[in-house]
Each structure stands twice: as C-alpha cells, then as structure tokens.
Amino acid sequence: MKLGAITLQNPVCLATAPWDLAGDGCEHLGAIFTKTVTMEPRPGLPGDEGILQVADQTLLNRTDIRTEGAEGLVHEHLPRLRRFGVPVFVSVTAPGVPGFRKIARYLQREAGEQIAGLEVYITAPHSGAGPDITARYVREATEAVRNELRDNAAVVVKLPPWPDHIRGLALGAQEGGATALAATNTLKVLHLPADPGAAPLVGGLSGEALRPLALRCVWELANDDKLQLPILGTGGIFTLRDVQDYLRVGAQAVQVASGEWLSPGLTARLAAEVAHTASATR
C-alpha cells in the first residue's frame, strides 16, 4: 500500500501507539499512528483509568481521557516512536476546520520532515456542540490539512462508523485531497457500571464489538466506484483471520489499536504472521 511518498512494508500498522512503546518486531510494522492529539493538551484521566474493558475484547474509551498537545508530541513522544525506523503518522483532531488548519501548520513547521503525514480524525463532539459531520465539513477539514503539509506528505482521513453515510463522507475526503481513508474510528456509546448509584460513562466503543460494523464500512467504501482511495481497516483486530477479513472486504492495510492495548506486542506478532504467510504462498 502506497501512502504519499512511502510504500508500507507490511499491511499491519499500529494505531494509538503507546507513548512508551517498546518491544521486538516494531521495526517490521507497516507504520505507526500516534494517539490522537489536539493543538493544546486537554486535561483528563490518564490512559489506564480512561480506557475500560466492558466486554470480551471490547473497550470503552472515555470522553474525559487526557489528550496530549501537539508541542508535547513533537518534543517528547515523537522521537521515541521514530526510533523503530518505520513511518510515523500523527493523528490529529480539532473542534473545527480552523483548528485542523492550525495544528497541521504547527506540525509541518516543527516536525514536517520527521513524520510521514497526518491522520485526520473526524468525529462528532460528545457534548453535541460543534460542527455537523457532513461531506462538506470533511472536505474542508481535509483540504485545510492538505494545504499546510508538504506535497508528498500523506493525509489519511479516519471516518466514523456510519455505514449509511460513510460513502458521502469519504467522497468529501477525496475531494479535499486525502491520500487514503481509515475505517473506522470509535462508536459513541454509553456504559452503565454495575453499581446502580454510579453515573453512566460515555465514550467511544472499540474492539471486537466494533468489528462487524467496521467491516461493513470498509466494504461500503471498497464497492463505491467513485472512490479511488486506498483503505485502512480498523476495529477489533486480534488475529491473522481478522487481518485477512479486512483485506478480503477491500482494505489494503489494517490498524491495530484495542488489541495492542489488551495484549502488548500483538501488532508486531500479527505483522510477522502476515509476512510469513505471504512468503509461504509465493
């Protein structure tokens, strides 16, 4: 799979990479995608408290989890992630088009030659305030990022898990100059703790429960004749069969996130399995 100026050496990529990522095999990944950052850091729960396992291989990513800022990413976290020698993409989000433009401009200025590109994380605010997620909005956000980056940097647009609407959103990304699509990000859900007196928890669902929905979204995108962009599938990838299922429905590569959180080192192991299977079938 080609992303901007690079060709992935393996279709298995790590998403929401831990800041302290360590382990054998990371040098064989296709790429590393960072945790999603904002222009300014957003205070909240640390990762260990903000991510809850709510079912078998299924996670709730709470809305009040801490988010790192762009400056901290550049000066503290990016050097650690680059040491594996594979392309690093920075995942970014913002409350509107001007915010996407601002963070893309900053990252290009401060780290443009150190990163392979940006992942534009499109999501509706959990508060209900903010822009509606429409094809026009996706196009304008993508275009804002594209215009701030060097010409050969990749712009991967990660879309919400809305199979009835994802084709239109993807066309907006394509019109805005996206290099590739990622399907999908998390699904907005509510979790009720076992304690009847505890407040409901809101956040994004990821992991195994998301996989059938994400597969459908990838299939929708791959079967739209108007779309010419490569697709990264993401959602509930834990086994070689899961990787193969995403490739089967039309993805060219995959991102592993929840699986890595639940089983550190899984992504590298899957990349090795994919490489072994490919060499065995030649």
Disulfide bonds with the S-S distance in Angstrom:
none
